[in-house]
Amino acid sequence: MKKHIYKIAVLLTIIVGFHSCDDPIDLQPISDIGADGFYANTNEVNLGVIGIYNSLHLKQIDEWIVTELRSDNTQLSFDNSVNANVPYRQLDRFVSNPLNEFAASYWRASYKTIGLSNHVLENLAVVDDANLATQFEGEARFLRAHSLFNLVRLYGGVFVVTETIDASQARNLERKSIEEAYAVIIEDLEYAYANLPEDYGSNDVGRVTKWAAGAELGKALLTEGSATSISRSEVVLRDVATLSGKRLLDDYDQVFDSNNEFNDEILFAVRYQSGLLGLGSPFANFFSPLQSENAVIFGGGDEFNVPTEEMEALYVTSDPRARVNFAVSWVDNSGNTNVERFVSKYNSTFSNLDDAPNDWVISRHADVIMLLAEAINENNGGPTTESIGYVDEVKVRAAQSPLTASQTSTYFDFKLAIEEERRREFAFENHRWFDLLRTGRAVTVMNGHFTSDFQYNDPNEPAFNTSPIQQFQTLLPIPQYEIDLNPSVAQNVGY
């Protein structure tokens, strides 16, 4: 689908070009045109759907900041001064406030995706092929649900917007409860799971399939957490695991190879393309070492998302995932070896700054089978041979021994074993923070991390020290601009 992403990028450049010189990547104008001005036929609705996919770039650029950076997997480089990159450090240390620019930009980008989805859903009548209209509806509802799912996990009760609204309506929105948000998320994902194609032709690789929708649905049901939802989660995840045709690749490094994208393990990913098309990935530059010039990747790095000491200690020497996920040293242009950790998972060869070709994987088969193991454990009050087998598949692929008896003897032991293995398997894929929220262990784990990590306890750098967090801090603050527009909107407790 990358050629289609390119087409919509050009279209949006034309639209936005006369709208705002100050905000050149603002996708909102496509919604402002209105159905009569844009959605006149099937092709234009298709372009609108591709525009929703393209809007994921706006969300993804900040998602690691509000997820991975807030977890015990990574931290902002302590080579920066206390006055540098303050918004990043606020989130890293859980001292954010309603003015934090990344808490605000992720919120705004998520609602742009939701708005674009709603506009497509309201204009499906012009699609002359009923099957295609159903596909477009499934795609738009999946992408709306994906954004809302992340919003509700990060901010708690949020605006649940399922139709296009004008400015006056937006100023009078009220936050819905978490339960109300999940009702919409699950309904959208159930529709997508029931109606999307199982696969596409070669020109449409990357569009959401039935199985990608099922993976997201299973995770949403498991996260919602009611007995009925967890039971349904197990059914859906088992179907995806056994019927999708997806599998674990033999070699972990091949999963993320930019020359092997949308391989047999990948269910859904945010697509990127290098070549100065405005579609390149910036993450290799974001994560590589400061002052590395072109020694690691073209253009050097910003060192924003540094693996913690715990991550280095988490892997045994024989685990191939460690060196795929992050490096522990690099050689500069003078031949000197610099010993420091940096995320290398998204590195590849490219020729322009912030223009890597690497897709960002959202869901893959390993995630599905480990979520299925978790759901079985929840439904049965303990592990089964089946659930243990799913985790062992992941461990054995990484050349590790299967789970031990002590790791599978009780419900709690197995739950912790899954949590730990997910941390190794999905390092720097933005899963860790959501995993800690789902298991209810975020406060416990992060307070342990802040106590043990020297970087947060350096007596020579007291400005970087971190106090224990409270439960309210697991939610981000509602952006201040929303409250300024509508003072009746309640801020999250503690902010």
N, C-alpha and C positions, 0 to 999 in steps of 0.2 A: 504493500500500500504506500510505499515511500513516494512513488511518483505522484500519487493523489495528494499526499501531504504537501508536496511542492506546489501543486496547482492551487490549493486553497491558501497557501502562504502568499502566493502572488496576488490572488484575489483580495485577501485581507490587506495587503500592502496598498493596493489601489484604493480600497474603501477608506482606509485609515489615513492615507496620504492627505486628503483634503479635510479630514476631521480634526486632527490634532498633531501639531509638530512636536509637542512636548511629551506625548505619550505614544510613541510609534508602534508599540506592540499591544495597544489596547484593542481587545476583540469585541468590545461592546457595540461598536457601530453596526456590526452585522445584524444585531437584534433591533437596532433603531430603525433600520430600513422599513421594516414591516412586511407582512406577507405579500401585499399587493406589489411592493417594490422589488421583491427578490424571488420569493418562492412561487414561481409560475409553472414549473413542470418538474418532472422526475429528476432530471439532471441537476437542477438547482437545489432540490432537497438533498440529493446526494452530496453536493458540495457543502451544504449546511451541516450534514452529518460529519463529513471529514473535518469541517471547521471545529466541531466539538472535540474530536481527537486532537487536533492541533492545539486547542486551548489547554490540553494537559501539560504542555511545556511550561505554561505560566505557573501551574501548581507545583510541578516537579522541581522547578528551580529552587523552591524554598522548603520542600517537604522534608528534606534531610535535616534542616535546621530546627524544625518543630517536632521532629521525631528522634532521629538517630543522635543528634547532638545533645538531646535531653536525656539520653539513656546512658548506661554505664559502658557502652561500646566505644564512644568517642568523646573528645573534648576539643575546645578551641586551643590552638597552639599557645603555650605559655611563653613563647618567644616574643609575643606581642607585648607592648606596653599596656598598662592598666587603662589607658585612655584610647586604645586602639580597638576597633571592632566591638564597641560596647554592646550593640544589640545582640550580637552572637553570644557574648559572654553572659549577658543577662539570662538568656535561655539556658545556656550550659549550666549556670549556677542557680537556677530557679529563683532569680530575683527580678523577674520581668515585671512589666507594668502595662497598662492599657495603651501606652504610646509606642510600644515596641513595634518597629517597622515590619518585622517578619511575621509576627502574630497577625498584623493587619493585612499584609500583602498576601499571605496564604488564604486568609478568610476571603479577601476580595477576589482572588483568582478562582477559588472554589465556586463562588457564586456566579462568576462569569461562565464557567462550565455548565452550571445548573441552568442559567438563563438561556444559553445557546441550546441546551437540550430541550427546554420548554418550548422554545420558538419552533424547533423542528417538529415537535410533537403536535403543535397546534396547526401545522400546515401539511399534514400527510394526505389530505383529501386530493391534492393535485397529483399524487403519484398514481399512475394508471395501472400499475401491476400490483395486485393485492398482496402477493407473496413478498414483493419488494417493500411495500408499505409496512408489512409486519416486521420485516428485517430491520428497517429504519427505526421503527418504534422500539424494537428490542435493543438496538444499539444505543439510542438516545436514553432509554430508561436505565440501561446499565450504567452509562456514563454519569447520569444524574445521581444514581444511587451510590456509585463509587465516591463521588465528591461529598455527598451528604453523610455517608458512612464515616469518612475521615473527619469531617467537621464535628459530628456528634461525639466521636471519641476524644477529640482534642479540646473542644470547647463546652461540652455538655449540651444542655438545651439550646437549640439554634433556631433560626428562621427556616421553616419548611415551605419552600416556594415551589409550587407545581404548575404554575401558569405564568405567562408574561405579565408583568405589572409595570405601572408607570411610576414616576417619581413620587407623586402624592401617596400612592398606595405603599411604596417602599418606606416612606417616613412614618407609617402607622403600623408596621409589622410588629408582631409580638413573638417572643421566643416560645417555641413549643417544647413540650417535655421530651425527655430522652425516649420515653415509650412511644410517643406520637411520631417521633422521627424514625424510629426503627420500624414502625408499621409501614411507613412509606418506602423505606429502604428495602424491606423484605418483599413487599408487594411488587416493586419494580424489578427486583432481581428474580423473583419467581416468574414474572412474565418473560423476562429475557431468557431464563433457563428453559422455559417451555416452548419458546418460539424462535429462537435464533438458530441458524444453520450449524451443523456440527463442524463444517469446514467451508473454505472458500477456494476459488480458483487462484492461480498464481499471481494474478494482478491485484488481488485483495488480501494478501497475507498481512495480518496485523489487525484486521477487524475483529471485533469481539465475537467469539463463538459461543455455542450452547455450553461448552465445557468451561470456558473462562467465566461465564455467568454463574455456573454451578459452583465453581471454586469460591467465588466471591460470596455467593449465597450461603454456602456452608460456613464460611468464616463469620459472616454477619449473624447467622443464627447462633453459632457457638458463642459469639461475643455478647449478643443480647441476653443469653444465659438462662432463660426460663426452661423448665423441664421439657415442655413441648417443643421449644426451639432446638434444644440440644438433641432431642430424639430425632427431629427432622434433619438436623445437621448431619448426623451420622448416616442417614439414608442417602442424602444428596452427595456427600463426600465419597461414600463408597461407590456410588454410580460413576462419579467423575474419575475416581481412581481406577476402576475396573473396565469402564466402557469407552473412555475418551481416546484410547490408543496412545496416550502419553506414557512416558517411562523415564527412569533415571538414565541419563547418559553414562557411559562407562567411565568417562574421565570428567571430573568436576570442572577442570579448566575449560573444557569445550562448551560448557553451558553458557559462558560469558564471552566467548570469542566473537569479536565483531564481524568475522567472516562466517559465522555459523549461527546467525540470529534466527529467531523463531524456529529453533530446532525441536526435536521430539520431546524435550522436557518442558518447553515454554508454553504456557497457556495464554498469557497476556503481557504485553510490555508497552511502555511509552517509546515510540520510535524516534530515532534521530538520524540525521544524514549530514555528512560533512560535504564541503565544497562551496562554502560561502553562499549558501542558500537561505541563511537565517534559520536553519533547522539543525545546527550542530549541537552536540552535547558539551556543556561547560564543566562537567564534573571532574574530569582529569586535571584541569587547571585549578579548580577550587581546592582539590584535595592534595595535590603534590607539594613537595617542600618549598618553603620560601627560599628565594635567592638561588634556586637551582638552575636558572636560565633555561637552556634547552637540554640539559643533561639527563633529565628524566622524561619529560614530554615537551613538545613544542610550546614555547612561550612561558615556561616556568610555572610555578604554583603559588597558591595563596595560603596553604597550610591551615585551612579552616576546620577540617574534620579529622582530627588526629586520633588514631587508635590508642586506647588507654593501655596502661601497663597490664591490666587484667587480661586484655585480649591476647597479648603476647604469651601470657602464662597459661591461657585457656587451652591452647593446642599442644599436643605432644609432637615431638620432632617428626614422627612418621606421617602426620596428617597433611596431605597435599593441599587442603583448603587454606592453610595458613598463608602460604606464599602466593596463592591466587588472590587472596583477599587484601593482603597488605604486605609491604616490604619493611625491612628493619634497617636498611642502609641504602645509600646511593653513592655513586662515584661522580664527582664534579668534573668540570671540563679541564681541570689541572691534574686529574688523576688521583685526587684525595678522596678517601672513603669517609663519608659522613654517616655516623650511626644515629639514626632517628627513624621512627615509625611513620609510615604514611599509607593511606588507602591507595591501592594500585588496581583494584577490581575493574575500574572503568578506564584504564589506560589503553591506548592503542597508538597507531601511527597516523598523524594528521599534520596539516601544514599551515593552519591558521588558528589563532587564539580562540579558545572556547568553541571549537568546531570539530569535536571528536565524533565519530560515527556510532559510538556504542549506545545501543538501546538500554533503557532502564527496565529491568524485569519486575513486573508487578506480581505475577503468580506463576508458579511452576509445579511440576508433579511432586517434587519433594515436599513442598508446602502442603499440598493436598493430603498426602499420606500421613504426614505428621499431625495435621489437624484431625484427620480421621482417628488416629491413635488417641488423641486427646479426647475426642468426642466419645469414643468407646469407653475410655477410662471414666469419664463423667457419668455415662449412662449405666455402667456396670458397677460403679463404686470401687473399681480396681482394674488392673490390666488383665488382658486376655492373651492367649497365644497369638491371635491375629494382630492385636494392637502392638504387642512387643515386636512382632515380625516387621511391621512397617518402620519402626524406628531403627531396627537392626539393618534394614535395607540401606538406609541412609548412612549408617555407621560403616557398614562393610564397603560401600562404594568409596568411602574415604579411607580405606585400608585400616579401619579400627576394629577392635574386638567387639562382639555383640554385648548388649547390656548384661550386667551381672545380676545375680539373684538379689543382692541387697538393693539394687536400683528398681527392681520390679516386685518387691515383696508386698507393698501396700499401695493404695491409691495415691498417697502423698509422695512416696518415694518415686513412683513412676511419673507423677506430675512434674516433679523437679528434674527428673532425668530428661523428659521431653523438653522442658524449658532450657536446660543446659545445651542439649544437642541442637535445638533450634538456633541458639545463639551462635554456635560454631557454623552451622550450615548456612544461615541467612545473614551473616555479618555484613553490615553496611548496605543492606537492601531496604532499610527503613521498617523492618519488622520488629525489632527488639522492644521499642517503647510500647507499641501496640500489644505485644505479647505480655509485657509486665502489667499493663492496664487490664487485659482480659483475665489474667490469673489473680488480680488483686494484690500483687506483690510489689508494685512500683515504689511505694514509700519505704518499705523494708529494704529492698535491694538498693535503692539510691542512697539511703542514709548509710548503709554499709559501705557503699562505694566512696562516698564523701569522707567517711572516717578512715578508710584504708589507703586511699590514693594520695601519695605525697604531694602531688601538684596542688591539692586543695588544702594542704596543711603545712605549707612551707613557711617557717617563721620569718624568713627573709622577704616573703612576698605576701604580707597579710591582706592586701587588697584582693587576692585571689582565693582566700579562704572561704569556706562555705559552711553554713549552719545546717542542721538537720531540717528537712522539709516536712511540711504537713500535708494532709490529704488534699486540701483545697488547691495546693500548688500543682497537682497533677493535671489540672485543667488550665488552659491558657486564658488570659483575660479577654473579654469581648473588646474589640478595638474601640478606642475612644471616639473615633469619628462616627461610629454607629450610634453611640449614646448622645453625641452632640446633635445629630440629626433627629433623634427620637429619644428625648429624655425619659420616657416611660420604660425604655428597655432596661431591664435589671442587669447590673454587672454581676459577674461571678463572685461568690462570697470570698472575702479575703483581699480583693483588689479594690 
